[in-house]
Amino acid sequence: SEDVLSKDAGECAICLEELQQGDTIARLPCLCIYHKGQVFLGMHIKFQKVVCIDEWFEVNRSCPEHPSD
């Protein structure tokens, strides 16, 4: 399901960028969270579209951290 993160939550396991309060996220049934359809300011890239879980699901339909679930 899609949600907005209410507090900082560490690192996205797909892109390795920080999951920060206010980010749009996808929460999987296993409760893992990943970026979903947001724009952020990177160090060397002014604007980058981050849709981590959407891109992951184009190739694999399981959680990156729980592939056997």
PDB file of N, H, CA, C and O in Angstrom:
ATOM      1  N   SER A   1       0.845  -1.195   0.000  1.00  0.00           N
ATOM      2  CA  SER A   1       0.000   0.000   0.000  1.00  0.00           C
ATOM      3  C   SER A   1       0.882   1.246   0.000  1.00  0.00           C
ATOM      4  O   SER A   1       2.018   1.212   0.473  1.00  0.00           O
ATOM      5  N   GLU A   2       0.354   2.338  -0.530  1.00  0.00           N
ATOM      6  H   GLU A   2      -0.569   2.366  -0.914  1.00  0.00           H
ATOM      7  CA  GLU A   2       1.103   3.594  -0.601  1.00  0.00           C
ATOM      8  C   GLU A   2       0.793   4.430   0.627  1.00  0.00           C
ATOM      9  O   GLU A   2      -0.343   4.464   1.099  1.00  0.00           O
ATOM     10  N   ASP A   3       1.816   5.105   1.142  1.00  0.00           N
ATOM     11  H   ASP A   3       2.739   5.077   0.759  1.00  0.00           H
ATOM     12  CA  ASP A   3       1.671   5.856   2.378  1.00  0.00           C
ATOM     13  C   ASP A   3       2.709   6.975   2.384  1.00  0.00           C
ATOM     14  O   ASP A   3       3.594   7.015   1.530  1.00  0.00           O
ATOM     15  N   VAL A   4       2.594   7.883   3.351  1.00  0.00           N
ATOM     16  H   VAL A   4       1.875   7.851   4.045  1.00  0.00           H
ATOM     17  CA  VAL A   4       3.597   8.927   3.562  1.00  0.00           C
ATOM     18  C   VAL A   4       4.279   8.620   4.887  1.00  0.00           C
ATOM     19  O   VAL A   4       3.615   8.383   5.896  1.00  0.00           O
ATOM     20  N   LEU A   5       5.588   8.624   4.878  1.00  0.00           N
ATOM     21  H   LEU A   5       6.128   8.816   4.058  1.00  0.00           H
ATOM     22  CA  LEU A   5       6.373   8.259   6.055  1.00  0.00           C
ATOM     23  C   LEU A   5       6.236   9.315   7.141  1.00  0.00           C
ATOM     24  O   LEU A   5       6.446  10.501   6.887  1.00  0.00           O
ATOM     25  N   SER A   6       5.885   8.889   8.348  1.00  0.00           N
ATOM     26  H   SER A   6       5.715   7.926   8.554  1.00  0.00           H
ATOM     27  CA  SER A   6       5.651   9.824   9.450  1.00  0.00           C
ATOM     28  C   SER A   6       6.922  10.170  10.221  1.00  0.00           C
ATOM     29  O   SER A   6       6.948  11.150  10.965  1.00  0.00           O
ATOM     30  N   LYS A   7       7.990   9.362  10.046  1.00  0.00           N
ATOM     31  H   LYS A   7       7.969   8.566   9.441  1.00  0.00           H
ATOM     32  CA  LYS A   7       9.276   9.670  10.690  1.00  0.00           C
ATOM     33  C   LYS A   7      10.394   9.013   9.904  1.00  0.00           C
ATOM     34  O   LYS A   7      10.153   8.054   9.171  1.00  0.00           O
ATOM     35  N   ASP A   8      11.610   9.512  10.044  1.00  0.00           N
ATOM     36  H   ASP A   8      11.806  10.291  10.639  1.00  0.00           H
ATOM     37  CA  ASP A   8      12.762   8.930   9.365  1.00  0.00           C
ATOM     38  C   ASP A   8      12.848   7.442   9.693  1.00  0.00           C
ATOM     39  O   ASP A   8      12.565   7.034  10.819  1.00  0.00           O
ATOM     40  N   ALA A   9      13.240   6.631   8.707  1.00  0.00           N
ATOM     41  H   ALA A   9      13.470   6.962   7.792  1.00  0.00           H
ATOM     42  CA  ALA A   9      13.203   5.179   8.915  1.00  0.00           C
ATOM     43  C   ALA A   9      14.434   4.463   8.371  1.00  0.00           C
ATOM     44  O   ALA A   9      14.336   3.307   7.960  1.00  0.00           O
ATOM     45  N   GLY A  10      15.578   5.117   8.359  1.00  0.00           N
ATOM     46  H   GLY A  10      15.657   6.056   8.693  1.00  0.00           H
ATOM     47  CA  GLY A  10      16.798   4.449   7.917  1.00  0.00           C
ATOM     48  C   GLY A  10      16.962   4.470   6.412  1.00  0.00           C
ATOM     49  O   GLY A  10      16.595   5.441   5.750  1.00  0.00           O
ATOM     50  N   GLU A  11      17.512   3.396   5.876  1.00  0.00           N
ATOM     51  H   GLU A  11      17.809   2.607   6.414  1.00  0.00           H
ATOM     52  CA  GLU A  11      17.937   3.346   4.492  1.00  0.00           C
ATOM     53  C   GLU A  11      17.014   2.456   3.661  1.00  0.00           C
ATOM     54  O   GLU A  11      16.590   1.393   4.112  1.00  0.00           O
ATOM     55  N   CYS A  12      16.712   2.900   2.455  1.00  0.00           N
ATOM     56  H   CYS A  12      17.056   3.764   2.088  1.00  0.00           H
ATOM     57  CA  CYS A  12      15.966   2.079   1.494  1.00  0.00           C
ATOM     58  C   CYS A  12      16.910   0.986   0.991  1.00  0.00           C
ATOM     59  O   CYS A  12      17.996   1.288   0.497  1.00  0.00           O
ATOM     60  N   ALA A  13      16.507  -0.267   1.111  1.00  0.00           N
ATOM     61  H   ALA A  13      15.625  -0.512   1.512  1.00  0.00           H
ATOM     62  CA  ALA A  13      17.365  -1.383   0.718  1.00  0.00           C
ATOM     63  C   ALA A  13      17.571  -1.479  -0.787  1.00  0.00           C
ATOM     64  O   ALA A  13      18.450  -2.210  -1.242  1.00  0.00           O
ATOM     65  N   ILE A  14      16.774  -0.753  -1.567  1.00  0.00           N
ATOM     66  H   ILE A  14      16.059  -0.159  -1.197  1.00  0.00           H
ATOM     67  CA  ILE A  14      16.920  -0.807  -3.020  1.00  0.00           C
ATOM     68  C   ILE A  14      17.882   0.263  -3.515  1.00  0.00           C
ATOM     69  O   ILE A  14      18.844  -0.054  -4.214  1.00  0.00           O
ATOM     70  N   CYS A  15      17.641   1.535  -3.165  1.00  0.00           N
ATOM     71  H   CYS A  15      16.860   1.793  -2.597  1.00  0.00           H
ATOM     72  CA  CYS A  15      18.485   2.621  -3.687  1.00  0.00           C
ATOM     73  C   CYS A  15      19.555   3.088  -2.703  1.00  0.00           C
ATOM     74  O   CYS A  15      20.461   3.831  -3.078  1.00  0.00           O
ATOM     75  N   LEU A  16      19.454   2.657  -1.452  1.00  0.00           N
ATOM     76  H   LEU A  16      18.718   2.054  -1.147  1.00  0.00           H
ATOM     77  CA  LEU A  16      20.395   2.990  -0.387  1.00  0.00           C
ATOM     78  C   LEU A  16      20.330   4.457   0.050  1.00  0.00           C
ATOM     79  O   LEU A  16      21.206   4.919   0.781  1.00  0.00           O
ATOM     80  N   GLU A  17      19.300   5.195  -0.390  1.00  0.00           N
ATOM     81  H   GLU A  17      18.589   4.820  -0.984  1.00  0.00           H
ATOM     82  CA  GLU A  17      19.070   6.558   0.082  1.00  0.00           C
ATOM     83  C   GLU A  17      18.245   6.484   1.364  1.00  0.00           C
ATOM     84  O   GLU A  17      17.536   5.504   1.595  1.00  0.00           O
ATOM     85  N   GLU A  18      18.338   7.515   2.191  1.00  0.00           N
ATOM     86  H   GLU A  18      18.914   8.311   2.004  1.00  0.00           H
ATOM     87  CA  GLU A  18      17.599   7.543   3.443  1.00  0.00           C
ATOM     88  C   GLU A  18      16.092   7.661   3.193  1.00  0.00           C
ATOM     89  O   GLU A  18      15.657   8.390   2.302  1.00  0.00           O
ATOM     90  N   LEU A  19      15.319   6.947   3.978  1.00  0.00           N
ATOM     91  H   LEU A  19      15.673   6.355   4.702  1.00  0.00           H
ATOM     92  CA  LEU A  19      13.868   7.088   4.000  1.00  0.00           C
ATOM     93  C   LEU A  19      13.571   8.178   5.025  1.00  0.00           C
ATOM     94  O   LEU A  19      13.800   7.992   6.220  1.00  0.00           O
ATOM     95  N   GLN A  20      13.060   9.313   4.556  1.00  0.00           N
ATOM     96  H   GLN A  20      12.874   9.464   3.585  1.00  0.00           H
ATOM     97  CA  GLN A  20      12.881  10.468   5.426  1.00  0.00           C
ATOM     98  C   GLN A  20      11.408  10.815   5.604  1.00  0.00           C
ATOM     99  O   GLN A  20      10.570  10.532   4.748  1.00  0.00           O
ATOM    100  N   GLN A  21      11.124  11.435   6.741  1.00  0.00           N
ATOM    101  H   GLN A  21      11.805  11.665   7.436  1.00  0.00           H
ATOM    102  CA  GLN A  21       9.767  11.875   7.039  1.00  0.00           C
ATOM    103  C   GLN A  21       9.205  12.652   5.847  1.00  0.00           C
ATOM    104  O   GLN A  21       9.872  13.529   5.298  1.00  0.00           O
ATOM    105  N   GLY A  22       7.974  12.322   5.454  1.00  0.00           N
ATOM    106  H   GLY A  22       7.433  11.609   5.899  1.00  0.00           H
ATOM    107  CA  GLY A  22       7.322  12.988   4.338  1.00  0.00           C
ATOM    108  C   GLY A  22       7.506  12.291   3.003  1.00  0.00           C
ATOM    109  O   GLY A  22       6.816  12.620   2.038  1.00  0.00           O
ATOM    110  N   ASP A  23       8.444  11.312   2.923  1.00  0.00           N
ATOM    111  H   ASP A  23       9.004  11.044   3.707  1.00  0.00           H
ATOM    112  CA  ASP A  23       8.639  10.560   1.685  1.00  0.00           C
ATOM    113  C   ASP A  23       7.404   9.720   1.394  1.00  0.00           C
ATOM    114  O   ASP A  23       6.751   9.219   2.309  1.00  0.00           O
ATOM    115  N   THR A  24       7.092   9.572   0.112  1.00  0.00           N
ATOM    116  H   THR A  24       7.623   9.979  -0.631  1.00  0.00           H
ATOM    117  CA  THR A  24       6.046   8.644  -0.302  1.00  0.00           C
ATOM    118  C   THR A  24       6.674   7.266  -0.338  1.00  0.00           C
ATOM    119  O   THR A  24       7.723   7.064  -0.950  1.00  0.00           O
ATOM    120  N   ILE A  25       6.023   6.318   0.322  1.00  0.00           N
ATOM    121  H   ILE A  25       5.171   6.482   0.818  1.00  0.00           H
ATOM    122  CA  ILE A  25       6.575   4.969   0.439  1.00  0.00           C
ATOM    123  C   ILE A  25       5.536   3.930   0.043  1.00  0.00           C
ATOM    124  O   ILE A  25       4.338   4.209  -0.004  1.00  0.00           O
ATOM    125  N   ALA A  26       6.017   2.741  -0.237  1.00  0.00           N
ATOM    126  H   ALA A  26       6.990   2.514  -0.199  1.00  0.00           H
ATOM    127  CA  ALA A  26       5.170   1.566  -0.387  1.00  0.00           C
ATOM    128  C   ALA A  26       5.466   0.680   0.806  1.00  0.00           C
ATOM    129  O   ALA A  26       6.628   0.413   1.115  1.00  0.00           O
ATOM    130  N   ARG A  27       4.412   0.219   1.482  1.00  0.00           N
ATOM    131  H   ARG A  27       3.469   0.436   1.231  1.00  0.00           H
ATOM    132  CA  ARG A  27       4.566  -0.703   2.607  1.00  0.00           C
ATOM    133  C   ARG A  27       4.054  -2.063   2.146  1.00  0.00           C
ATOM    134  O   ARG A  27       2.879  -2.215   1.811  1.00  0.00           O
ATOM    135  N   LEU A  28       4.944  -3.045   2.133  1.00  0.00           N
ATOM    136  H   LEU A  28       5.899  -2.922   2.406  1.00  0.00           H
ATOM    137  CA  LEU A  28       4.590  -4.378   1.674  1.00  0.00           C
ATOM    138  C   LEU A  28       3.911  -5.168   2.793  1.00  0.00           C
ATOM    139  O   LEU A  28       3.979  -4.763   3.954  1.00  0.00           O
ATOM    140  N   PRO A  29       3.259  -6.289   2.468  1.00  0.00           N
ATOM    141  CA  PRO A  29       2.603  -7.104   3.510  1.00  0.00           C
ATOM    142  C   PRO A  29       3.548  -7.552   4.624  1.00  0.00           C
ATOM    143  O   PRO A  29       3.108  -7.758   5.756  1.00  0.00           O
ATOM    144  N   CYS A  30       4.839  -7.706   4.321  1.00  0.00           N
ATOM    145  H   CYS A  30       5.196  -7.539   3.402  1.00  0.00           H
ATOM    146  CA  CYS A  30       5.832  -8.091   5.335  1.00  0.00           C
ATOM    147  C   CYS A  30       6.232  -6.898   6.210  1.00  0.00           C
ATOM    148  O   CYS A  30       7.039  -7.045   7.128  1.00  0.00           O
ATOM    149  N   LEU A  31       5.663  -5.704   5.922  1.00  0.00           N
ATOM    150  H   LEU A  31       5.008  -5.585   5.176  1.00  0.00           H
ATOM    151  CA  LEU A  31       5.892  -4.439   6.624  1.00  0.00           C
ATOM    152  C   LEU A  31       7.191  -3.736   6.240  1.00  0.00           C
ATOM    153  O   LEU A  31       7.515  -2.700   6.821  1.00  0.00           O
ATOM    154  N   CYS A  32       7.944  -4.273   5.277  1.00  0.00           N
ATOM    155  H   CYS A  32       7.681  -5.114   4.806  1.00  0.00           H
ATOM    156  CA  CYS A  32       9.109  -3.548   4.752  1.00  0.00           C
ATOM    157  C   CYS A  32       8.622  -2.335   3.980  1.00  0.00           C
ATOM    158  O   CYS A  32       7.543  -2.355   3.389  1.00  0.00           O
ATOM    159  N   ILE A  33       9.430  -1.271   3.989  1.00  0.00           N
ATOM    160  H   ILE A  33      10.307  -1.254   4.470  1.00  0.00           H
ATOM    161  CA  ILE A  33       9.051  -0.050   3.275  1.00  0.00           C
ATOM    162  C   ILE A  33      10.145   0.370   2.301  1.00  0.00           C
ATOM    163  O   ILE A  33      11.335   0.176   2.551  1.00  0.00           O
ATOM    164  N   TYR A  34       9.707   0.956   1.171  1.00  0.00           N
ATOM    165  H   TYR A  34       8.741   1.114   0.968  1.00  0.00           H
ATOM    166  CA  TYR A  34      10.605   1.393   0.106  1.00  0.00           C
ATOM    167  C   TYR A  34      10.057   2.671  -0.490  1.00  0.00           C
ATOM    168  O   TYR A  34       8.865   2.954  -0.364  1.00  0.00           O
ATOM    169  N   HIS A  35      10.918   3.454  -1.145  1.00  0.00           N
ATOM    170  H   HIS A  35      11.886   3.224  -1.248  1.00  0.00           H
ATOM    171  CA  HIS A  35      10.462   4.659  -1.851  1.00  0.00           C
ATOM    172  C   HIS A  35       9.457   4.278  -2.926  1.00  0.00           C
ATOM    173  O   HIS A  35       9.570   3.227  -3.557  1.00  0.00           O
ATOM    174  N   LYS A  36       8.480   5.141  -3.124  1.00  0.00           N
ATOM    175  H   LYS A  36       8.388   5.995  -2.611  1.00  0.00           H
ATOM    176  CA  LYS A  36       7.500   4.946  -4.197  1.00  0.00           C
ATOM    177  C   LYS A  36       7.155   6.291  -4.793  1.00  0.00           C
ATOM    178  O   LYS A  36       6.516   7.117  -4.142  1.00  0.00           O
ATOM    179  N   GLY A  37       7.575   6.518  -6.032  1.00  0.00           N
ATOM    180  H   GLY A  37       8.094   5.846  -6.560  1.00  0.00           H
ATOM    181  CA  GLY A  37       7.179   7.688  -6.795  1.00  0.00           C
ATOM    182  C   GLY A  37       7.447   9.028  -6.141  1.00  0.00           C
ATOM    183  O   GLY A  37       6.523   9.825  -5.982  1.00  0.00           O
ATOM    184  N   GLN A  38       8.680   9.299  -5.759  1.00  0.00           N
ATOM    185  H   GLN A  38       9.431   8.652  -5.888  1.00  0.00           H
ATOM    186  CA  GLN A  38       9.010  10.595  -5.159  1.00  0.00           C
ATOM    187  C   GLN A  38      10.176  11.221  -5.888  1.00  0.00           C
ATOM    188  O   GLN A  38      10.893  10.552  -6.632  1.00  0.00           O
ATOM    189  N   VAL A  39      10.358  12.504  -5.669  1.00  0.00           N
ATOM    190  H   VAL A  39       9.775  13.048  -5.065  1.00  0.00           H
ATOM    191  CA  VAL A  39      11.492  13.226  -6.240  1.00  0.00           C
ATOM    192  C   VAL A  39      12.363  13.698  -5.081  1.00  0.00           C
ATOM    193  O   VAL A  39      11.852  14.222  -4.091  1.00  0.00           O
ATOM    194  N   PHE A  40      13.677  13.513  -5.202  1.00  0.00           N
ATOM    195  H   PHE A  40      14.092  13.087  -6.007  1.00  0.00           H
ATOM    196  CA  PHE A  40      14.568  13.970  -4.138  1.00  0.00           C
ATOM    197  C   PHE A  40      15.772  14.677  -4.727  1.00  0.00           C
ATOM    198  O   PHE A  40      16.063  14.541  -5.915  1.00  0.00           O
ATOM    199  N   LEU A  41      16.465  15.427  -3.899  1.00  0.00           N
ATOM    200  H   LEU A  41      16.229  15.537  -2.933  1.00  0.00           H
ATOM    201  CA  LEU A  41      17.705  16.096  -4.300  1.00  0.00           C
ATOM    202  C   LEU A  41      18.870  15.191  -3.940  1.00  0.00           C
ATOM    203  O   LEU A  41      19.094  14.903  -2.764  1.00  0.00           O
ATOM    204  N   GLY A  42      19.616  14.740  -4.948  1.00  0.00           N
ATOM    205  H   GLY A  42      19.433  14.975  -5.903  1.00  0.00           H
ATOM    206  CA  GLY A  42      20.787  13.919  -4.714  1.00  0.00           C
ATOM    207  C   GLY A  42      22.032  14.788  -4.631  1.00  0.00           C
ATOM    208  O   GLY A  42      21.974  15.991  -4.885  1.00  0.00           O
ATOM    209  N   MET A  43      23.150  14.183  -4.277  1.00  0.00           N
ATOM    210  H   MET A  43      23.197  13.205  -4.070  1.00  0.00           H
ATOM    211  CA  MET A  43      24.388  14.946  -4.131  1.00  0.00           C
ATOM    212  C   MET A  43      24.880  15.488  -5.477  1.00  0.00           C
ATOM    213  O   MET A  43      25.287  16.646  -5.566  1.00  0.00           O
ATOM    214  N   HIS A  44      24.845  14.660  -6.519  1.00  0.00           N
ATOM    215  H   HIS A  44      24.514  13.719  -6.447  1.00  0.00           H
ATOM    216  CA  HIS A  44      25.385  15.066  -7.813  1.00  0.00           C
ATOM    217  C   HIS A  44      24.297  15.209  -8.880  1.00  0.00           C
ATOM    218  O   HIS A  44      24.567  15.677  -9.986  1.00  0.00           O
ATOM    219  N   ILE A  45      23.094  14.813  -8.553  1.00  0.00           N
ATOM    220  H   ILE A  45      22.875  14.432  -7.655  1.00  0.00           H
ATOM    221  CA  ILE A  45      21.981  14.894  -9.494  1.00  0.00           C
ATOM    222  C   ILE A  45      20.948  15.825  -8.891  1.00  0.00           C
ATOM    223  O   ILE A  45      20.468  15.587  -7.782  1.00  0.00           O
ATOM    224  N   LYS A  46      20.603  16.870  -9.601  1.00  0.00           N
ATOM    225  H   LYS A  46      20.992  17.063 -10.502  1.00  0.00           H
ATOM    226  CA  LYS A  46      19.701  17.862  -9.022  1.00  0.00           C
ATOM    227  C   LYS A  46      18.345  17.259  -8.684  1.00  0.00           C
ATOM    228  O   LYS A  46      17.892  17.382  -7.546  1.00  0.00           O
ATOM    229  N   PHE A  47      17.685  16.609  -9.640  1.00  0.00           N
ATOM    230  H   PHE A  47      18.053  16.509 -10.564  1.00  0.00           H
ATOM    231  CA  PHE A  47      16.409  15.964  -9.386  1.00  0.00           C
ATOM    232  C   PHE A  47      16.468  14.559  -9.954  1.00  0.00           C
ATOM    233  O   PHE A  47      16.917  14.354 -11.082  1.00  0.00           O
ATOM    234  N   GLN A  48      16.021  13.612  -9.186  1.00  0.00           N
ATOM    235  H   GLN A  48      15.656  13.779  -8.270  1.00  0.00           H
ATOM    236  CA  GLN A  48      15.988  12.236  -9.651  1.00  0.00           C
ATOM    237  C   GLN A  48      14.679  11.614  -9.204  1.00  0.00           C
ATOM    238  O   GLN A  48      14.284  11.742  -8.045  1.00  0.00           O
ATOM    239  N   LYS A  49      14.022  10.954 -10.109  1.00  0.00           N
ATOM    240  H   LYS A  49      14.344  10.850 -11.050  1.00  0.00           H
ATOM    241  CA  LYS A  49      12.776  10.277  -9.788  1.00  0.00           C
ATOM    242  C   LYS A  49      13.118   8.959  -9.106  1.00  0.00           C
ATOM    243  O   LYS A  49      13.874   8.154  -9.650  1.00  0.00           O
ATOM    244  N   VAL A  50      12.574   8.740  -7.938  1.00  0.00           N
ATOM    245  H   VAL A  50      11.959   9.394  -7.496  1.00  0.00           H
ATOM    246  CA  VAL A  50      12.835   7.512  -7.196  1.00  0.00           C
ATOM    247  C   VAL A  50      11.541   6.725  -7.103  1.00  0.00           C
ATOM    248  O   VAL A  50      10.588   7.150  -6.450  1.00  0.00           O
ATOM    249  N   VAL A  51      11.516   5.594  -7.750  1.00  0.00           N
ATOM    250  H   VAL A  51      12.290   5.249  -8.280  1.00  0.00           H
ATOM    251  CA  VAL A  51      10.358   4.709  -7.694  1.00  0.00           C
ATOM    252  C   VAL A  51      10.875   3.297  -7.426  1.00  0.00           C
ATOM    253  O   VAL A  51      10.562   2.356  -8.155  1.00  0.00           O
ATOM    254  N   CYS A  52      11.648   3.174  -6.397  1.00  0.00           N
ATOM    255  H   CYS A  52      11.902   3.939  -5.804  1.00  0.00           H
ATOM    256  CA  CYS A  52      12.393   1.952  -6.110  1.00  0.00           C
ATOM    257  C   CYS A  52      11.556   0.688  -6.224  1.00  0.00           C
ATOM    258  O   CYS A  52      11.895  -0.215  -6.989  1.00  0.00           O
ATOM    259  N   ILE A  53      10.468   0.618  -5.471  1.00  0.00           N
ATOM    260  H   ILE A  53      10.193   1.351  -4.850  1.00  0.00           H
ATOM    261  CA  ILE A  53       9.703  -0.626  -5.435  1.00  0.00           C
ATOM    262  C   ILE A  53       8.996  -0.867  -6.759  1.00  0.00           C
ATOM    263  O   ILE A  53       8.830  -2.017  -7.166  1.00  0.00           O
ATOM    264  N   ASP A  54       8.574   0.200  -7.442  1.00  0.00           N
ATOM    265  H   ASP A  54       8.709   1.134  -7.111  1.00  0.00           H
ATOM    266  CA  ASP A  54       7.929   0.023  -8.751  1.00  0.00           C
ATOM    267  C   ASP A  54       8.894  -0.608  -9.743  1.00  0.00           C
ATOM    268  O   ASP A  54       8.530  -1.537 -10.465  1.00  0.00           O
ATOM    269  N   GLU A  55      10.135  -0.101  -9.779  1.00  0.00           N
ATOM    270  H   GLU A  55      10.430   0.654  -9.193  1.00  0.00           H
ATOM    271  CA  GLU A  55      11.144  -0.653 -10.685  1.00  0.00           C
ATOM    272  C   GLU A  55      11.529  -2.072 -10.281  1.00  0.00           C
ATOM    273  O   GLU A  55      11.729  -2.931 -11.140  1.00  0.00           O
ATOM    274  N   TRP A  56      11.635  -2.320  -8.982  1.00  0.00           N
ATOM    275  H   TRP A  56      11.473  -1.623  -8.284  1.00  0.00           H
ATOM    276  CA  TRP A  56      11.952  -3.661  -8.491  1.00  0.00           C
ATOM    277  C   TRP A  56      10.884  -4.649  -8.944  1.00  0.00           C
ATOM    278  O   TRP A  56      11.211  -5.740  -9.410  1.00  0.00           O
ATOM    279  N   PHE A  57       9.617  -4.283  -8.814  1.00  0.00           N
ATOM    280  H   PHE A  57       9.351  -3.396  -8.436  1.00  0.00           H
ATOM    281  CA  PHE A  57       8.520  -5.185  -9.163  1.00  0.00           C
ATOM    282  C   PHE A  57       8.406  -5.441 -10.663  1.00  0.00           C
ATOM    283  O   PHE A  57       7.734  -6.390 -11.067  1.00  0.00           O
ATOM    284  N   GLU A  58       9.045  -4.622 -11.500  1.00  0.00           N
ATOM    285  H   GLU A  58       9.591  -3.851 -11.172  1.00  0.00           H
ATOM    286  CA  GLU A  58       9.067  -4.909 -12.938  1.00  0.00           C
ATOM    287  C   GLU A  58       9.876  -6.167 -13.222  1.00  0.00           C
ATOM    288  O   GLU A  58       9.664  -6.831 -14.237  1.00  0.00           O
ATOM    289  N   VAL A  59      10.814  -6.497 -12.318  1.00  0.00           N
ATOM    290  H   VAL A  59      10.986  -5.958 -11.494  1.00  0.00           H
ATOM    291  CA  VAL A  59      11.697  -7.637 -12.512  1.00  0.00           C
ATOM    292  C   VAL A  59      11.400  -8.779 -11.546  1.00  0.00           C
ATOM    293  O   VAL A  59      11.593  -9.947 -11.885  1.00  0.00           O
ATOM    294  N   ASN A  60      10.935  -8.450 -10.351  1.00  0.00           N
ATOM    295  H   ASN A  60      10.778  -7.502 -10.075  1.00  0.00           H
ATOM    296  CA  ASN A  60      10.769  -9.444  -9.291  1.00  0.00           C
ATOM    297  C   ASN A  60       9.530  -9.099  -8.473  1.00  0.00           C
ATOM    298  O   ASN A  60       9.354  -7.939  -8.101  1.00  0.00           O
ATOM    299  N   ARG A  61       8.682 -10.051  -8.186  1.00  0.00           N
ATOM    300  H   ARG A  61       8.824 -10.994  -8.489  1.00  0.00           H
ATOM    301  CA  ARG A  61       7.439  -9.780  -7.468  1.00  0.00           C
ATOM    302  C   ARG A  61       7.516 -10.062  -5.963  1.00  0.00           C
ATOM    303  O   ARG A  61       6.482 -10.094  -5.295  1.00  0.00           O
ATOM    304  N   SER A  62       8.714 -10.265  -5.420  1.00  0.00           N
ATOM    305  H   SER A  62       9.554 -10.238  -5.962  1.00  0.00           H
ATOM    306  CA  SER A  62       8.845 -10.514  -3.987  1.00  0.00           C
ATOM    307  C   SER A  62       9.587  -9.378  -3.306  1.00  0.00           C
ATOM    308  O   SER A  62      10.238  -8.571  -3.970  1.00  0.00           O
ATOM    309  N   CYS A  63       9.494  -9.311  -2.008  1.00  0.00           N
ATOM    310  H   CYS A  63       8.965  -9.966  -1.468  1.00  0.00           H
ATOM    311  CA  CYS A  63      10.204  -8.300  -1.218  1.00  0.00           C
ATOM    312  C   CYS A  63      11.713  -8.492  -1.386  1.00  0.00           C
ATOM    313  O   CYS A  63      12.192  -9.624  -1.312  1.00  0.00           O
ATOM    314  N   PRO A  64      12.470  -7.422  -1.608  1.00  0.00           N
ATOM    315  CA  PRO A  64      13.927  -7.545  -1.742  1.00  0.00           C
ATOM    316  C   PRO A  64      14.598  -8.128  -0.494  1.00  0.00           C
ATOM    317  O   PRO A  64      15.651  -8.759  -0.590  1.00  0.00           O
ATOM    318  N   GLU A  65      13.993  -7.918   0.663  1.00  0.00           N
ATOM    319  H   GLU A  65      13.138  -7.405   0.741  1.00  0.00           H
ATOM    320  CA  GLU A  65      14.588  -8.397   1.907  1.00  0.00           C
ATOM    321  C   GLU A  65      14.022  -9.726   2.365  1.00  0.00           C
ATOM    322  O   GLU A  65      14.596 -10.371   3.243  1.00  0.00           O
ATOM    323  N   HIS A  66      12.898 -10.150   1.782  1.00  0.00           N
ATOM    324  H   HIS A  66      12.433  -9.626   1.070  1.00  0.00           H
ATOM    325  CA  HIS A  66      12.256 -11.423   2.142  1.00  0.00           C
ATOM    326  C   HIS A  66      11.841 -12.163   0.866  1.00  0.00           C
ATOM    327  O   HIS A  66      10.647 -12.352   0.633  1.00  0.00           O
ATOM    328  N   PRO A  67      12.796 -12.583   0.042  1.00  0.00           N
ATOM    329  CA  PRO A  67      12.456 -13.167  -1.254  1.00  0.00           C
ATOM    330  C   PRO A  67      11.653 -14.460  -1.190  1.00  0.00           C
ATOM    331  O   PRO A  67      10.981 -14.811  -2.159  1.00  0.00           O
ATOM    332  N   SER A  68      11.706 -15.167  -0.079  1.00  0.00           N
ATOM    333  H   SER A  68      12.252 -14.881   0.708  1.00  0.00           H
ATOM    334  CA  SER A  68      10.979 -16.438   0.006  1.00  0.00           C
ATOM    335  C   SER A  68       9.540 -16.270   0.493  1.00  0.00           C
ATOM    336  O   SER A  68       8.769 -17.229   0.476  1.00  0.00           O
ATOM    337  N   ASP A  69       9.166 -15.047   0.931  1.00  0.00           N
ATOM    338  H   ASP A  69       9.793 -14.268   0.945  1.00  0.00           H
ATOM    339  CA  ASP A  69       7.793 -14.812   1.427  1.00  0.00           C
ATOM    340  C   ASP A  69       6.805 -14.727   0.298  1.00  0.00           C
ATOM    341  O   ASP A  69       5.612 -14.534   0.534  1.00  0.00           O
TER     342      ASP A  69
END
